[in-house]
Amino acid sequence: MLTGPMIIMWYIAAVIFIAIGAHVIVSRRKQNPSIVSVLALIGAAVFIISIWTFPTSFAGVSSHATGTG
């Protein structure tokens, strides 16, 4: 279980990376508006991959992309 300071540290780290990612997406969208279509296709591909079931040797099948959950 995470302690209070660890939760705050991970929250701050996540906010920093989300802000950087959002800034990069916005700046690239201004340079090339068609990038939105590519991002949508990537998001759809990630969604499809995440709902596939994968056979695992210890649990039968798993819907988790790494086969552990």
C-alpha positions in Angstrom: 0.0 0.0 0.0 1.2 3.5 -0.8 1.9 6.0 1.9 0.6 9.6 1.8 3.9 11.1 0.6 4.3 8.4 -2.1 0.7 9.1 -3.4 1.5 12.8 -3.6 4.8 12.2 -5.4 3.2 9.9 -8.0 0.3 12.3 -8.5 2.8 15.2 -9.2 4.8 13.0 -11.5 1.7 12.0 -13.4 0.5 15.6 -13.7 3.9 16.7 -15.1 3.9 14.0 -17.8 0.3 14.6 -18.7 0.9 18.3 -19.0 4.0 17.7 -21.2 2.1 15.2 -23.4 -0.9 17.6 -23.8 1.5 20.4 -24.7 3.2 18.3 -27.4 -0.1 17.2 -28.9 -1.4 20.7 -29.1 1.8 22.1 -30.7 1.9 19.2 -33.2 -1.8 19.7 -34.0 -1.1 23.4 -34.8 1.7 22.3 -37.2 -0.3 19.5 -38.8 -4.1 19.3 -38.2 -4.3 15.8 -39.7 -2.4 14.4 -36.6 -5.7 14.2 -34.8 -6.8 11.4 -37.1 -3.6 9.5 -36.5 -4.0 9.9 -32.7 -7.6 8.6 -33.0 -6.4 5.5 -34.9 -3.7 4.8 -32.3 -6.2 5.1 -29.5 -8.6 2.7 -31.3 -5.7 0.2 -31.8 -4.8 0.4 -28.2 -8.4 -0.2 -27.2 -8.7 -3.3 -29.5 -5.4 -4.7 -28.2 -6.5 -4.2 -24.6 -9.7 -6.2 -25.0 -8.1 -9.3 -26.6 -7.6 -12.3 -24.4 -4.2 -13.8 -24.3 -3.5 -17.4 -23.2 -1.3 -17.8 -20.2 0.3 -20.8 -18.8 -0.8 -20.3 -15.2 -4.3 -18.8 -15.4 -5.8 -20.0 -18.6 -6.5 -16.7 -20.4 -6.1 -13.1 -19.4 -7.5 -9.9 -20.8 -4.6 -7.9 -19.5 -2.1 -7.0 -22.2 0.8 -8.4 -20.3 -1.0 -11.6 -19.4 -0.8 -11.2 -15.7 -4.2 -10.0 -14.6 
